């Protein structure tokens, strides 16, 4: 699934500094119609967007090829929950690096835990 760690299409400074990066991740949050069921309303409410949303974890290689799209999660799900429950970590090769924004506060710990087994 995750193709070559280096790509000739990447800028040389990126290849040198981030040579172990195989994945760049982010969550895509899409606004949805307000569910009529109060339980689903609560599950899909996003405090960040201030509306009901679905979230997807998306991974791409550094050169832009999409390598992973999770199933849908309610807008209330944290990035950590989505990573844990989406099976994303099981798809990663060992001894790799993942680039993520600061919203993924636990990604370093989660990757270290994965490689410890």
C-alpha positions as CSV (number, residue, x, y, z in Angstrom):
1,X,0.0,0.0,0.0
2,X,2.7,2.5,0.9
3,X,5.0,2.9,-2.1
4,X,8.7,3.8,-1.9
5,X,9.9,6.1,0.8
6,X,11.6,8.4,-1.6
7,X,10.4,9.9,-4.8
8,X,12.3,11.7,-7.4
9,X,9.4,14.1,-7.8
10,X,9.9,15.6,-4.3
11,X,12.1,18.6,-3.6
12,X,15.6,17.6,-2.6
13,X,15.4,19.3,0.8
14,X,12.2,17.3,1.6
15,X,13.8,14.0,0.6
16,X,16.9,14.7,2.7
17,X,15.1,15.9,5.9
18,X,12.0,13.6,5.8
19,X,13.5,10.5,4.1
20,X,11.5,8.1,6.4
21,X,8.1,9.8,5.9
22,X,5.8,7.4,4.1
23,X,2.5,9.0,5.0
24,X,1.0,12.4,5.4
25,X,-2.3,12.3,7.3
26,X,-5.1,14.6,8.1
27,X,-8.8,14.3,8.9
28,X,-11.4,15.6,6.4
29,X,-14.5,16.8,8.0
30,X,-17.7,17.1,5.9
31,X,-20.9,18.9,7.0
32,X,-24.0,16.7,7.0
33,X,-27.7,17.4,7.5
34,X,-28.7,17.4,11.1
35,X,-29.8,13.8,12.0
36,X,-33.4,13.5,13.4
37,X,-32.2,10.9,16.0
38,X,-30.8,12.8,19.1
39,X,-28.2,10.1,19.6
40,X,-26.8,10.6,16.1
41,X,-27.0,14.4,16.5
42,X,-24.7,14.1,19.5
43,X,-22.4,11.6,17.8
44,X,-21.9,13.8,14.7
45,X,-21.8,17.2,16.4
46,X,-18.4,19.0,15.8
47,X,-17.4,21.6,18.3
48,X,-14.7,22.7,15.9
49,X,-17.1,23.3,12.9
50,X,-20.2,24.1,15.0
51,X,-22.4,21.7,12.9
52,X,-23.0,18.0,12.4
53,X,-20.2,16.4,10.5
54,X,-18.6,13.1,9.4
55,X,-14.8,12.8,9.7
56,X,-12.5,10.6,7.6
57,X,-8.8,9.9,8.1
58,X,-6.9,10.4,4.8
59,X,-3.3,9.4,4.2
60,X,-1.2,10.2,1.2
61,X,2.4,9.5,0.2
62,X,4.6,12.6,0.2
63,X,4.2,12.9,-3.6
64,X,0.4,13.0,-3.3
65,X,-0.9,9.5,-3.9
66,X,-3.9,8.6,-1.7
67,X,-3.1,5.4,0.2
68,X,-5.7,5.2,2.9
69,X,-9.3,6.5,3.5
70,X,-10.9,5.5,6.7
71,X,-14.6,4.7,7.2
72,X,-16.8,7.6,8.4
73,X,-16.6,8.7,12.1
74,X,-19.0,11.1,13.8
75,X,-17.7,14.7,14.1
76,X,-17.3,14.3,17.9
77,X,-14.6,11.6,17.4
78,X,-11.1,12.8,18.2
79,X,-8.2,12.3,15.8
80,X,-6.6,9.8,18.3
81,X,-9.9,7.8,18.3
82,X,-10.0,7.8,14.5
83,X,-6.4,6.6,14.2
84,X,-6.9,3.8,16.8
85,X,-10.2,2.6,15.4
86,X,-9.5,2.9,11.6
87,X,-6.9,0.2,11.4
88,X,-4.5,2.8,9.9
89,X,-1.5,1.9,12.0
90,X,-1.7,-1.8,11.0
91,X,-1.3,-0.7,7.4
92,X,2.0,1.1,8.0
93,X,5.3,-0.5,7.4
94,X,7.7,-0.8,10.4
95,X,10.3,1.9,11.1
96,X,8.5,4.6,9.1
97,X,7.6,8.2,9.9
98,X,4.2,9.8,9.5
99,X,3.7,13.5,9.0
100,X,0.7,15.0,10.7
101,X,-0.6,18.4,12.0
102,X,-0.6,19.3,15.6
103,X,-4.1,18.0,16.1
104,X,-2.7,14.4,16.1
105,X,-1.1,14.9,19.5
106,X,-0.6,11.2,20.3
107,X,0.7,10.0,16.9
108,X,4.4,9.7,18.0
109,X,3.4,7.5,21.0
110,X,1.0,5.4,18.9
111,X,3.7,4.8,16.3
112,X,6.3,3.9,19.0
113,X,3.8,1.5,20.5
114,X,3.2,-0.2,17.2
115,X,6.9,-0.8,16.5
116,X,7.4,-2.2,20.0
117,X,5.5,-5.3,19.2
